[in-house]
Amino acid sequence: MQQDIVLALDLGGTKLMVGLLDRSAHILRKKLYPSGFLTQSEAMELIFRSLDDFLTDLPPELRPGAIGIGLIGQIDARNGIWKMIDPGRKNPTPIAQQITERYGLPCRVDNDVKSAALAEREFGAGKNLDDFIFLNIGTGIGAGVFSGGNLIRGWQNDAGEVGHLTVNYDGNTPCPCGRSGCAEAIASGAGMDRRLRSFALRYPTSPLVSLSETGFVRAETIFGYAKENDPLAMRLATDATDAASELILNLVRVFNPRKVILGGGVASEPWFFELLNRRLAVPLMDSVDQGVVLSELNPSVSGLVGAAAVGFTALM
């Protein structure tokens, strides 16, 4: 058993990634397993099957010292309980205990965005910083906030759901959470897709409208048409940037970070990031002395690195 190697699991919407990582976040071995829309019980079955497969014939020199898991939804990290994916998929599961009993290794679990924030602190742009915000702007929006060297969790470990802060940019934009004008309803990938459909009758000639009839329209597609000055794409893209900038300004006033680190598919779009920085060129941001930057971690494996950061907490 190697105290410098952890087994990491990153469960996403379409796949489960399992890998072995060392303390420098080098991936020694990894494998993908398809997932999809799952209940917690189905996800647990997938996790067990995948771990059984991955650990088959593992050489002794790669035997991990602990297991770390990054999961979507609400997690009681202290007690290792996966409380729910969302209110419609709620089945509190003592996942850390079940994993430890089955594989004989200490296990730690955390929410995927908090895992990503831990990864930034250990291996990325937040290294050696006690005060920073990791803000993920992708299909949804969430944050991990370090203040005074501590990751802010809240009593239910549910702190950081900043996508549901109302930015009042468009108070008539409904959010699945039940409120209107939430940042996630305007600036996330899913929010942009929903807004596209709600505006379709106003922009019938936009190519985005016909694309929306065949399925989900990704943010990168919307930004691509915004570069070509398509009116619908421009509205969606500029509204998203304005909402994200207001969210960041609000978070800066609350938490006083030295740096804001952005992750996620929407945030990494060059068009979005460039306009966002122009929006944020205001005196209020002077206190953020290390600026607003993109994550340095490889987005294709950043979830796995985050899960590894969680796993190494079991070996401290």
C-alpha positions, 0 to 999 in steps of 0.5 A: 500500500502506497501512502503517496498514491490515491485512487480517485473517482470523478463522477460526471453526467456522462462518465465515471473517471477512475485513476491513480494519482501521486502527490504531484497530481501525476496520473499514473493510470486512468480509465473511463466508464460510461454513466448517464442520468442515474439515481444514487443507487444506480451510481453506487452500483456503477462505482462498485463495478468500476472499482472492481474492474479497475483494481483487478490485477493492480500491481503491488507498487500501485496499491493506493493508500486511500480513495477520494471521490468527487460527486455532484450534489450535496455531500456531508464530507465530514461523515462521508454521506452522499445526501442527494444528487438533487431534490428529485434524486435523494437517497442519503448514502454512507458512501465513504463507509461502504467503500472502506468496508468493501475495499479496506481503504480509507475513503473521503468524499466531497462535492465536485466543485469543492473538490476542484477548489481543493485541487486548485489549492494543492496543485493549481492557481490557488497554491500558497494562497489562503484567500481565493474563490474558485468559480465554476461556470459550466453547465451550472454554476458553483463556487469553492471559497477559501478564506483564511486558509479554510474551505467554507462549507456551511453547516450542511456542507452546502455553501458555495451554491452561488449560481442561485444568487440573484444578479437582477440582470433580468428579473423575468428569467426563471430559474429551476430553483424557483427564483428569477434572475439567478446567475445560473439561469443566465450565465450557465450553459444550461441557462443559456440553452433555456433562454435561447428557447424562450427567445426563439419566437423573437429571433426566428431567423437565427441559426440557433433556433433551428439548432435548438430543435435538434437538442441541447445547444452548447455555450461554445456554439452560442459564443461562436455565433456571437462572434459572427454578430448573430443578434440572438447569440449576441444577446445570450452571450452578453447577458451571460457575461454581464450576469457573471461579472455581477456575480463575481463583483458580489462575491468579491465584496463578500469574501475579499479574495486575493484571486478569482480562479475560473473553471468550466466550459463557459468560463474558458471560452475566449470570447466570454473571458475577454469580455468578462475581464473588460466588465471587471475593469472597475475600482471595486476589483483593485483589492483582488491583487492577483486578478481573475484567471483561468484554472491552470489544471487540464479541464479533461482531468481536473475532476480527477485531480480534485478527487485525488486532493480529497483522497489525500486528506485521508493520509494527512 
